[in-house]
Amino acid sequence: MLKLPKDLVADPRHDAVSELLTKHAGLLWESGRNRVATLPMTDALAAELRGALAAEHACHGLELIAERLAGEQKGLDVAARRAPESPQNARASRILFLANDGSTRFYRDCDALLSRYPQRLLACRLDIAGEALGEKLTGGARLIRSVLVLDKKVAARALLALLPPG
């Protein structure tokens, strides 16, 4: 069962998003441990990701993404030690969008992040190459193979933007 962001759970399109992510899921690479949906890039998602990057509610580049997730985890671990009786939310609040032309090593590294942060990280591979993704998100010639949405409200909107229009 997918643990989608709270804002998405309250949305009437929740079941459609959940079904879309489950129905199109497969391993990121042949020895992967995590199932990830591969879905078409929509104009709505491109607009959502452009806005998120501009507002710094998202970042791109796998090295930076790994650093951000590790830093957040340190903060979560400190909070858990200070208040062990307060349960951590087991809902995806970070969404990792991936281009479809990464190397095996790239997908292996993404799979490792999904295994390291299973409580709060969800990934989706987009049916778009990194150069085309970079152009859609920046308007210029730029290679972008990974985008992490950091804001849970934006994450919910980005997942809704995966639904076909109509």
NUDO-684907 format. One record per residue: residue number from 1; z negated, x negated, y negated of N, C-alpha, C in turn. Coordinates in Angstrom, 2 decimals. Example, Ala and Ser with C-alpha at 12.3 -4.5 7.8 and 13.67 -1.06 7.14 Angstrom:
{site 1 {-7.80 -13.19 5.69} {-7.80 -12.30 4.50} {-7.80 -13.20 3.30}} {site 2 {-7.08 -12.85 2.25} {-7.14 -13.67 1.06} {-7.87 -12.90 -0.03}} 
//
This chain:
{site 1 {0.00 -0.84 1.19} {0.00 0.00 0.00} {0.00 -0.88 -1.25}} {site 2 {0.97 -0.64 -2.12} {1.06 -1.40 -3.36} {-0.03 -0.98 -4.33}} {site 3 {-0.65 -1.95 -4.96} {-1.68 -1.68 -5.97} {-1.03 -1.87 -7.34}} {site 4 {-0.37 -0.81 -7.82} {0.38 -0.89 -9.07} {-0.55 -0.77 -10.27}} {site 5 {-0.08 -1.21 -11.46} {-0.92 -1.14 -12.66} {-1.43 0.28 -12.92}} {site 6 {-2.64 0.36 -13.47} {-3.30 1.64 -13.70} {-2.45 2.59 -14.55}} {site 7 {-1.79 2.06 -15.58} {-0.95 2.91 -16.43} {0.21 3.52 -15.65}} {site 8 {0.66 2.83 -14.62} {1.75 3.36 -13.81} {1.25 4.41 -12.83}} {site 9 {0.03 4.24 -12.33} {-0.54 5.19 -11.37} {-0.63 6.58 -12.01}} {site 10 {-0.91 6.64 -13.30} {-1.04 7.91 -14.01} {0.31 8.55 -14.34}} {site 11 {1.40 7.79 -14.20} {2.73 8.28 -14.57} {3.32 9.12 -13.43}} {site 12 {4.00 10.21 -13.76} {4.60 11.04 -12.70} {5.70 10.32 -11.90}} {site 13 {6.22 9.23 -12.43} {7.27 8.47 -11.71} {6.68 7.39 -10.80}} {site 14 {5.35 7.36 -10.66} {4.66 6.36 -9.83} {5.24 6.29 -8.41}} {site 15 {5.38 7.44 -7.76} {5.86 7.45 -6.37} {7.28 6.90 -6.27}} {site 16 {8.11 7.20 -7.26} {9.49 6.70 -7.24} {9.51 5.18 -7.36}} {site 17 {8.65 4.62 -8.22} {8.58 3.16 -8.37} {8.05 2.53 -7.08}} {site 18 {7.00 3.10 -6.53} {6.41 2.59 -5.30} {7.43 2.59 -4.16}} {site 19 {8.16 3.68 -4.04} {9.19 3.78 -2.99} {10.30 2.76 -3.20}} {site 20 {10.73 2.59 -4.45} {11.78 1.63 -4.77} {11.36 0.21 -4.39}} {site 21 {10.13 -0.16 -4.74} {9.63 -1.50 -4.44} {9.45 -1.72 -2.94}} {site 22 {9.06 -0.70 -2.23} {8.83 -0.81 -0.78} {10.14 -0.81 -0.01}} {site 23 {11.04 0.09 -0.38} {12.29 0.28 0.35} {13.20 -0.94 0.28}} {site 24 {13.17 -1.66 -0.84} {14.07 -2.79 -1.05} {13.37 -4.14 -0.87}} {site 25 {12.25 -4.14 -0.14} {11.46 -5.37 0.01} {11.95 -6.23 1.18}} {site 26 {11.88 -7.52 0.96} {12.19 -8.51 1.99} {11.49 -9.80 1.63}} {site 27 {11.55 -10.77 2.51} {10.91 -12.07 2.26} {11.69 -12.85 1.20}} {site 28 {10.99 -13.60 0.38} {11.63 -14.41 -0.66} {12.46 -15.54 -0.07}} {site 29 {12.02 -16.07 1.03} {12.74 -17.14 1.72} {12.45 -17.00 3.20}} {site 30 {13.19 -17.67 4.05} {13.14 -17.39 5.49} {11.76 -17.55 6.12}} {site 31 {10.90 -18.43 5.61} {9.56 -18.58 6.16} {8.49 -18.01 5.23}} {site 32 {8.89 -17.11 4.35} {7.97 -16.55 3.37} {6.89 -15.69 3.99}} {site 33 {5.83 -15.47 3.23} {4.71 -14.64 3.69} {4.64 -13.31 2.95}} {site 34 {5.29 -13.24 1.79} {5.17 -12.06 0.95} {6.50 -11.32 0.82}} {site 35 {6.41 -10.00 0.92} {7.60 -9.17 0.77} {7.77 -8.84 -0.71}} {site 36 {9.01 -8.96 -1.17} {9.36 -8.76 -2.57} {10.62 -7.91 -2.63}} {site 37 {10.63 -6.91 -3.50} {11.82 -6.07 -3.66} {12.91 -6.85 -4.39}} {site 38 {14.15 -6.63 -3.98} {15.31 -7.14 -4.71} {16.02 -5.93 -5.30}} {site 39 {16.09 -5.89 -6.62} {16.61 -4.71 -7.32} {17.59 -5.11 -8.41}} {site 40 {18.44 -4.18 -8.81} {19.39 -4.48 -9.89} {18.66 -4.66 -11.22}} {site 41 {19.23 -5.52 -12.05} {18.74 -5.69 -13.42} {19.23 -4.49 -14.22}} {site 42 {18.33 -3.80 -14.87} {18.71 -2.64 -15.69} {18.68 -3.03 -17.16}} {site 43 {19.43 -2.29 -17.97} {19.39 -2.53 -19.42} {17.99 -2.26 -19.96}} {site 44 {17.34 -1.23 -19.41} {15.98 -0.89 -19.85} {15.01 -2.04 -19.57}} {site 45 {15.15 -2.68 -18.39} {14.27 -3.80 -18.06} {14.57 -4.99 -18.97}} {site 46 {15.84 -5.26 -19.21} {16.20 -6.37 -20.10} {15.57 -6.17 -21.48}} {site 47 {15.64 -4.95 -21.99} {15.04 -4.66 -23.30} {13.53 -4.84 -23.26}} {site 48 {12.90 -4.37 -22.19} {11.45 -4.48 -22.05} {11.02 -5.95 -21.99}} {site 49 {11.76 -6.76 -21.21} {11.42 -8.18 -21.08} {11.69 -8.95 -22.38}} {site 50 {12.78 -8.62 -23.08} {13.05 -9.26 -24.38} {11.89 -8.99 -25.34}} {site 51 {11.46 -7.74 -25.41} {10.35 -7.38 -26.29} {9.05 -8.07 -25.88}} {site 52 {8.81 -8.15 -24.58} {7.59 -8.79 -24.08} {7.58 -10.28 -24.41}} {site 53 {8.71 -10.94 -24.25} {8.79 -12.37 -24.59} {8.59 -12.57 -26.09}} {site 54 {9.21 -11.73 -26.90} {9.08 -11.85 -28.36} {7.64 -11.64 -28.82}} {site 55 {6.93 -10.71 -28.15} {5.54 -10.41 -28.53} {4.53 -11.29 -27.80}} {site 56 {5.02 -12.25 -27.02} {4.19 -13.15 -26.23} {3.34 -12.40 -25.20}} {site 57 {3.88 -11.30 -24.71} {3.27 -10.57 -23.59} {3.91 -11.00 -22.27}} {site 58 {4.77 -12.01 -22.35} {5.44 -12.57 -21.16} {5.75 -14.03 -21.44}} {site 59 {5.94 -14.78 -20.38} {6.35 -16.17 -20.51} {7.37 -16.46 -19.40}} {site 60 {8.11 -17.54 -19.55} {9.08 -17.88 -18.51} {8.98 -19.35 -18.16}} {site 61 {9.49 -19.67 -16.99} {9.40 -21.03 -16.46} {8.27 -21.11 -15.45}} {site 62 {8.60 -21.48 -14.23} {7.63 -21.41 -13.14} {6.40 -22.30 -13.36}} {site 63 {6.60 -23.46 -13.96} {5.47 -24.36 -14.19} {4.47 -23.72 -15.18}} {site 64 {4.99 -23.18 -16.27} {4.13 -22.51 -17.26} {3.47 -21.28 -16.65}} {site 65 {4.21 -20.54 -15.85} {3.66 -19.35 -15.19} {2.49 -19.73 -14.29}} {site 66 {2.67 -20.79 -13.50} {1.59 -21.24 -12.60} {0.36 -21.66 -13.40}} {site 67 {0.58 -22.35 -14.53} {-0.55 -22.76 -15.39} {-1.27 -21.55 -15.96}} {site 68 {-0.53 -20.56 -16.44} {-1.15 -19.35 -17.02} {-1.98 -18.61 -15.97}} {site 69 {-1.41 -18.44 -14.78} {-2.14 -17.73 -13.72} {-3.40 -18.48 -13.32}} {site 70 {-3.30 -19.81 -13.22} {-4.48 -20.62 -12.85} {-5.55 -20.53 -13.92}} {site 71 {-5.16 -20.59 -15.19} {-6.11 -20.48 -16.28} {-6.81 -19.13 -16.30}} {site 72 {-6.04 -18.07 -16.08} {-6.63 -16.73 -16.03} {-7.61 -16.62 -14.86}} {site 73 {-7.25 -17.23 -13.73} {-8.11 -17.16 -12.55} {-9.45 -17.84 -12.80}} {site 74 {-9.42 -18.97 -13.53} {-10.68 -19.64 -13.88} {-11.59 -18.70 -14.64}} {site 75 {-11.01 -17.99 -15.61} {-11.79 -17.03 -16.39} {-12.33 -15.91 -15.52}} {site 76 {-11.52 -15.41 -14.61} {-11.96 -14.35 -13.70} {-13.07 -14.83 -12.78}} {site 77 {-12.95 -16.08 -12.32} {-13.98 -16.65 -11.43} {-15.31 -16.80 -12.17}} {site 78 {-15.26 -17.23 -13.44} {-16.47 -17.36 -14.24} {-17.11 -15.99 -14.43}} {site 79 {-16.30 -14.99 -14.76} {-16.82 -13.63 -14.95} {-17.44 -13.10 -13.66}} {site 80 {-16.83 -13.40 -12.53} {-17.36 -12.93 -11.24} {-18.70 -13.59 -10.92}} {site 81 {-18.86 -14.87 -11.29} {-20.13 -15.56 -11.06} {-21.23 -15.01 -11.97}} {site 82 {-20.86 -14.65 -13.20} {-21.85 -14.13 -14.15} {-22.31 -12.72 -13.78}} {site 83 {-21.39 -11.94 -13.23} {-21.71 -10.54 -12.89} {-21.16 -10.23 -11.50}} {site 84 {-21.81 -10.78 -10.45} {-21.29 -10.61 -9.08} {-21.26 -9.15 -8.62}} {site 85 {-22.07 -8.30 -9.25} {-22.10 -6.89 -8.85} {-20.92 -6.12 -9.43}} {site 86 {-20.21 -6.69 -10.40} {-19.07 -6.03 -11.04} {-17.79 -6.38 -10.28}} {site 87 {-17.21 -5.40 -9.58} {-16.03 -5.70 -8.77} {-14.81 -6.02 -9.62}} {site 88 {-14.00 -6.95 -9.15} {-12.76 -7.26 -9.85} {-11.72 -6.21 -9.47}} {site 89 {-10.91 -5.85 -10.44} {-9.90 -4.83 -10.22} {-8.82 -5.36 -9.27}} {site 90 {-8.57 -4.64 -8.21} {-7.57 -5.07 -7.22} {-6.25 -4.36 -7.48}} {site 91 {-5.77 -4.45 -8.70} {-4.49 -3.85 -9.07} {-3.59 -4.91 -9.67}} {site 92 {-2.31 -4.82 -9.38} {-1.36 -5.75 -9.99} {-1.36 -5.54 -11.49}} {site 93 {-1.60 -6.58 -12.23} {-1.55 -6.50 -13.69} {-0.57 -7.53 -14.24}} {site 94 {-0.02 -8.35 -13.37} {0.97 -9.37 -13.73} {2.19 -9.16 -12.84}} {site 95 {3.36 -9.10 -13.47} {4.59 -8.90 -12.71} {5.48 -10.12 -12.91}} {site 96 {5.91 -10.70 -11.81} {6.78 -11.87 -11.82} {8.20 -11.42 -11.47}} {site 97 {9.12 -11.56 -12.42} {10.52 -11.22 -12.19} {11.28 -12.51 -11.94}} {site 98 {12.11 -12.50 -10.89} {12.82 -13.70 -10.45} {14.32 -13.47 -10.41}} {site 99 {15.07 -14.50 -10.77} {16.53 -14.46 -10.62} {16.85 -14.61 -9.14}} {site 100 {18.08 -14.28 -8.77} {18.44 -14.30 -7.35} {19.13 -15.59 -6.91}} {site 101 {19.18 -16.59 -7.76} {19.90 -17.82 -7.39} {18.99 -19.05 -7.35}} {site 102 {17.71 -18.83 -7.05} {16.78 -19.96 -6.96} {16.95 -20.72 -5.65}} {site 103 {16.47 -21.93 -5.62} {16.50 -22.75 -4.41} {15.39 -22.30 -3.45}} {site 104 {15.45 -22.79 -2.24} {14.40 -22.50 -1.27} {13.06 -22.97 -1.81}} {site 105 {13.04 -24.15 -2.42} {11.79 -24.68 -2.98} {11.24 -23.75 -4.07}} {site 106 {12.12 -23.26 -4.93} {11.71 -22.34 -6.00} {11.05 -21.09 -5.40}} {site 107 {11.70 -20.50 -4.40} {11.14 -19.28 -3.80} {9.88 -19.58 -3.00}} {site 108 {9.81 -20.75 -2.40} {8.60 -21.16 -1.68} {7.43 -21.28 -2.67}} {site 109 {7.69 -21.85 -3.85} {6.66 -21.97 -4.88} {6.23 -20.59 -5.40}} {site 110 {7.19 -19.69 -5.57} {6.88 -18.31 -5.99} {6.04 -17.61 -4.92}} {site 111 {6.40 -17.80 -3.67} {5.67 -17.20 -2.56} {4.22 -17.72 -2.53}} {site 112 {4.05 -19.01 -2.84} {2.70 -19.59 -2.88} {1.87 -18.93 -3.99}} {site 113 {2.48 -18.66 -5.14} {1.76 -17.98 -6.23} {1.34 -16.58 -5.79}} {site 114 {2.24 -15.88 -5.11} {1.92 -14.53 -4.63} {0.77 -14.56 -3.63}} {site 115 {0.73 -15.59 -2.81} {-0.37 -15.73 -1.83} {-1.67 -16.13 -2.51}} {site 116 {-1.58 -16.92 -3.58} {-2.77 -17.40 -4.28} {-3.42 -16.30 -5.12}} {site 117 {-2.61 -15.39 -5.67} {-3.12 -14.35 -6.57} {-2.73 -12.95 -6.09}} {site 118 {-3.03 -12.61 -4.85} {-2.55 -11.32 -4.31} {-3.17 -10.09 -4.97}} {site 119 {-4.36 -10.25 -5.55} {-5.04 -9.11 -6.17} {-4.33 -8.62 -7.42}} {site 120 {-3.68 -9.54 -8.15} {-3.18 -9.14 -9.46} {-1.73 -9.47 -9.74}} {site 121 {-1.03 -10.08 -8.77} {0.35 -10.49 -8.99} {1.30 -9.75 -8.05}} {site 122 {2.35 -9.22 -8.64} {3.42 -8.54 -7.91} {4.72 -9.18 -8.37}} {site 123 {5.67 -9.35 -7.46} {6.95 -9.96 -7.84} {8.11 -9.03 -7.50}} {site 124 {9.20 -9.26 -8.21} {10.43 -8.52 -7.98} {11.59 -9.48 -8.23}} {site 125 {12.48 -9.59 -7.25} {13.68 -10.41 -7.44} {14.76 -9.50 -8.01}} {site 126 {15.39 -9.97 -9.06} {16.44 -9.19 -9.72} {17.80 -9.66 -9.23}} {site 127 {18.71 -8.74 -9.11} {20.05 -9.07 -8.63} {20.87 -9.61 -9.80}} {site 128 {20.44 -10.79 -10.27} {21.09 -11.44 -11.41} {20.81 -12.94 -11.31}} {site 129 {21.79 -13.74 -11.66} {21.62 -15.20 -11.64} {20.82 -15.65 -12.86}} {site 130 {20.22 -16.82 -12.77} {19.37 -17.35 -13.83} {20.07 -17.50 -15.17}} {site 131 {21.34 -17.94 -15.17} {22.06 -18.09 -16.45} {22.32 -16.73 -17.09}} {site 132 {22.68 -15.73 -16.28} {22.92 -14.39 -16.80} {21.61 -13.76 -17.29}} {site 133 {20.52 -14.01 -16.56} {19.22 -13.50 -16.98} {18.82 -14.12 -18.32}} {site 134 {18.99 -15.42 -18.44} {18.69 -16.10 -19.70} {19.50 -15.55 -20.86}} {site 135 {20.77 -15.27 -20.62} {21.62 -14.73 -21.68} {21.17 -13.32 -22.08}} {site 136 {20.81 -12.50 -21.09} {20.33 -11.13 -21.38} {19.03 -11.15 -22.18}} {site 137 {18.17 -12.13 -21.89} {16.85 -12.15 -22.52} {16.82 -12.90 -23.85}} {site 138 {17.73 -13.86 -24.02} {17.70 -14.66 -25.25} {18.94 -14.48 -26.12}} {site 139 {19.99 -13.89 -25.56} {21.22 -13.72 -26.31} {22.05 -14.99 -26.39}} {site 140 {21.60 -16.04 -25.74} {22.32 -17.31 -25.77} {22.42 -17.91 -24.38}} {site 141 {23.07 -19.06 -24.31} {23.22 -19.75 -23.03} {21.90 -20.44 -22.69}} {site 142 {21.15 -19.84 -21.78} {19.85 -20.38 -21.40} {19.56 -19.99 -19.96}} {site 143 {19.13 -20.92 -19.16} {18.79 -20.66 -17.77} {17.34 -20.19 -17.69}} {site 144 {17.15 -18.98 -17.19} {15.80 -18.44 -16.96} {15.78 -17.86 -15.56}} {site 145 {14.96 -18.41 -14.68} {14.87 -17.91 -13.31} {13.58 -17.16 -13.03}} {site 146 {12.60 -17.26 -13.93} {11.33 -16.57 -13.69} {10.72 -16.13 -15.01}} {site 147 {10.24 -14.88 -15.00} {9.56 -14.31 -16.17} {8.29 -13.64 -15.65}} {site 148 {7.17 -13.98 -16.25} {5.89 -13.36 -15.89} {5.45 -12.45 -17.02}} {site 149 {5.27 -11.16 -16.71} {4.75 -10.21 -17.68} {3.22 -10.29 -17.59}} {site 150 {2.58 -10.59 -18.73} {1.15 -10.85 -18.77} {0.31 -9.65 -19.19}} {site 151 {0.91 -8.68 -19.83} {0.20 -7.52 -20.36} {0.34 -6.35 -19.38}} {site 152 {-0.76 -5.72 -19.01} {-0.69 -4.69 -17.98} {0.05 -3.44 -18.42}} {site 153 {0.00 -3.11 -19.71} {0.77 -1.95 -20.20} {2.26 -2.26 -20.16}} {site 154 {2.63 -3.46 -20.57} {4.03 -3.88 -20.53} {4.49 -3.98 -19.07}} {site 155 {3.62 -4.44 -18.19} {3.95 -4.52 -16.76} {4.30 -3.13 -16.21}} {site 156 {3.52 -2.13 -16.58} {3.79 -0.77 -16.12} {5.14 -0.29 -16.65}} {site 157 {5.41 -0.54 -17.93} {6.70 -0.13 -18.52} {7.86 -0.87 -17.87}} {site 158 {7.67 -2.16 -17.56} {8.73 -2.95 -16.93} {9.06 -2.39 -15.54}} {site 159 {8.03 -2.03 -14.79} {8.27 -1.45 -13.46} {8.99 -0.11 -13.58}} {site 160 {8.62 0.70 -14.55} {9.33 1.97 -14.76} {10.78 1.73 -15.16}} {site 161 {11.04 0.64 -15.86} {12.39 0.31 -16.31} {13.30 -0.08 -15.14}} {site 162 {12.73 -0.32 -13.97} {13.53 -0.62 -12.77} {14.17 0.63 -12.20}} {site 163 {13.62 1.79 -12.52} {14.17 3.04 -11.98} {15.56 3.28 -12.55}} {site 164 {16.47 3.80 -11.70} {17.80 4.11 -12.23} {17.69 5.17 -13.32}} {site 165 {18.55 5.10 -14.34} {18.47 6.09 -15.43} {18.73 7.51 -14.91}} {site 166 {18.09 8.46 -15.58} {18.36 9.85 -15.23} {17.25 10.59 -14.65}} 
//
